[in-house]
Amino acid sequence: MNTHIFYKYQGAGNDFIVFDNRNGAFDANNADLVRRLCDRRFGIGGDGLMLLQQVEGYDFEMVYFNADGREGSMCGNGGRCIVAFAQDLGIIGSETDFLAVDGVHHARMHDTVGWISLKMVDVSEIREEGDAYLLNTGSPHYVKQVVGLDTYPVVEAGRHIRYSNPFSKEGINVNFVEAEGDGYYVRTYERGVEDETLACGTGATAVALAMAKLNKVEGQVETPIRVAGGRLNIRFTKTADRFTEVFLEGPAEFVFKGEITW
């Protein structure tokens, strides 16, 4: 058994275990280990686990795992957190280009402490599914407007949609949204965690784009999003049905550092 150093970061309440894996010591194929480390009672606890790895041509590579132990699709809050981690390690300065599962991402640290802008993928397809919207912002999302979101049964309703056809095989993240001021209040049921999380970055992004389509908004758009764990901001440019220059902005904070043996 060996002792390993880990770090804990959170972005708007979405929390992650992070390892500096530039030496390749963490076995990325050990799903059981990832699952045990993410367990909130028997492990460190986290919505997910990330590895920072070396990759040619970029500052680093982000490898993301869901709490269920399986390698996941893009995580926006995780992306901001691993950028903060990379800066804390001295790997990057105020800007970076890194590689993730959905491609290259650019990020910039703001003067406001802990506030990071993360460039997301362009989106050109948003499908209507009854009264909901389906789109992929690095992860697949289902977006539905509801009334009385504070008391809405997010876990029960989200789980039903996530496991329903045609989503049951791969799963989908389910976002419930309610208009609030000049932005939106969002609660998300995340696949892989199989529960509601305090925030979902790709989900907040999906909501902002879906609502722009619904409201036929064009040009440069800025959409504030409130989640249970804090506030996020989504910026993008919309022309016809294409969304470009999509940025997820929000906090990313170091929580603690520790050692664990396995």
N, C-alpha and C positions, 0 to 999 in steps of 0.2 A: 504493500500500500504506500502511496505517495501523498504528500501534502501539496495542494494546489491553491493559488491565490485567485480569488474572484472579486468582482466589483458589482455593486448594485446601483443602478440608475433608474430614474423615473421621468416620464414626460407626461404631464397633466394627469398623473395618477396611474398611468400605464407603466408597470414596473418590470425590469429586466435584470437577469443575471448576465454579466459580461465577462468573458475571458480573453486575455491577450494570447492568441493562439499562433503567433508568428513562428513559434518553434514547433508547431504541429503536435504538441503533447496531448491535446484533447481529441479523443476519438469521436469524430463527427458521426460515425455509424452506430454509436451506442445509444439507441433510443431510450433504453431503460434508465441509463444514467441521467439523461436530460430530464426525463419524467420525474425521477426521484429528486433531483436538485430543485425542480420547479414546484414540487409539492410544498404547500404552506404549513403542513404539520410535521412532515418527516424530512424535509429538506430545507433549502434556503428560502424558497418561495418566490414566485414570479409569474407574470403572464406569459413570459417567454424567456429564451436563453439565446445569447448571441456570441459568436466568435469573431474576433478581429484577426484577419489573416493577411499575409503578404500576397500580393498579386502583381505581376509585371504590368507596367504602364499606368498604374493608378496608385493613389496614396495607400489604399488598403482595400480589402474585400470584407464585406459584411455577410456572414452566414447566419441565418435566423431559424430558430426552432420554436414551434408552438409548445405550450406546456404539456401537451400529450406526448411529446418526444419526437414527433415527426418534423422534418424540415419543412418550413412554411414558405408562403409567398411573401411579397414585400410587406414590411411593417413600417409605417410612416413615423410613429412615435419612437419606435426602436431605431430607425434611421437617424433621427435627431440625437438620440441618446448615444449612439455609437460614434457620432461626430464629436460630441462633447468628450467622450472617452478618449478618442484619438488625440484631441487637443491636450487633454490632461496628461497623456503619455508623451507629449512632445513630438508626435508624428506629423502634425499639421499646424498651420497658423490659423488665421481667421477664415480661410476658405479652403475647400477641398473638392476633389473629384474622386469618388470611390465606386467600386463595383458591387452590385447586389444581384439578387436572383432575376430581377426584371430589367437589368441593364445598368448603365452608368447614371449616377446621381451627382449633382453639384449641390454644395451646401455652403452657407455663409453664416458666421457668428456675428451677431449684432453687438453694438455697444452696450445695450441692455443686457445685464448679466444673465446668462443661461437661455437667451432667446435666439433661436436658430431658424433660418429659412432653408428648407429642403426642397429642391426641384423634383417634382414627380413626373411620371410618364404622361405624354400627350394622350388625350382620349378622343376618339372619333366615332364611337358607337355607344349610344344609350338606348336601350330597348324598353318599351313599355310592356308591363306585365299586369294587366288589369289596372288597378289604381296604384301600382308600384313601378319603380324603375330599376333596371338591371344594368350595371356597368362594371368595368374593371379599371381600377386606379392603381394597379400593381398587385391587388388582391380583388377577388370578385365580391361585389356588393349588391344587396337588395335594399332599396330605399323606399320607405312608405311614410306618408304623412298621417298623423293621428291627432286626436284631440285629448287633452288631459294627460300629457306625457308623464307628469310627475307620478301618477298612480297607475300608469299603464303596465300590464303584466308582460314586461319585456322578455324575461327568461322563458316563460311558458309559450308566448306567441313566437318569439325568436327561434326557440328550439323546434317548434312545429314547422315553421317555414324552412329552416336549415335542413331538416330531415325529410322534407316532402319531395315528391318528384317535381321537376327533374334534378333537384339539387342534392339528393340523398347520397350519391356516390362520392362526389368531390366536396360537397358542402359549400355553403355560402355564408358570408357575414351579413347580418340582418340589422339594418339601421331604422329606427323609428324617429321621426322628426316633427317638430312643431315650430311654427314661426314665432320669433321673439325679437321685438324691436326691429333693428335693421339687419338682423341675422337669424340664427336658428338655434334651438335647443335640441340636442341629439343624445339618444341612448342606443347602445349597440350590444347585440349578442354576437360574440366572436366564436367562430369555429376554431377547433384546436384547443381553446380554453374551455369551450362548451358552457359558457356562462356570460353574464353581462360583465364588461370591464368598465373601468372608470373613464376610459377614453379609447378611441380608435382613430389613428391618424388617416389611414386610407379611407376609413368610413366617413370621417368629417369631410374629406376631400370629395368623396362620392356624393355626399349630401349637397355640398355647395354646387357641384356641376349639375346634378339632377334638378335642383331647384332653379338654376339658371335656364335650363331647357324648359321646365314647366312654365316659367314666367317670361320666356322669350327674350331674355336679356342678351345684349350683344356688346362687343367691345371689351375694354379692360374692366374687370370686376374684382371687388374685394368683399369677402363674406366672413363676418365674425361668427364663430361657432362656440356655443357653450356646451361643455360636457360635465359630467359629475365631478371630474378631477381638476377642472379649471377651464381655461379658455384657449382656443386656437384661432388662427386666422388663415383663410384660403384666398390666394390671389391667382388670377388666370386671365387669359385673353380668349374670348369666344368669337369665332367667325363662322357663320352658318352653323353646321353641326360639329365643328371641330374645336377642341379646347387645347390651347398651347400655353407655354410659359406658366405651367401650373406649379404653384409653390404652397407647401404646407409650412406654416409658421407657428412656433410655439416654444414652450419651455423644455429644457432638458437639464436635469440636475443630478449630481452625484449624491448618493445616499450614504453608503458605507462600503468599506473594504473588509474582507475577511479571509480566513483560510479554512479549507475543508479537505478531508482525507478520503480517498477511495483507492 
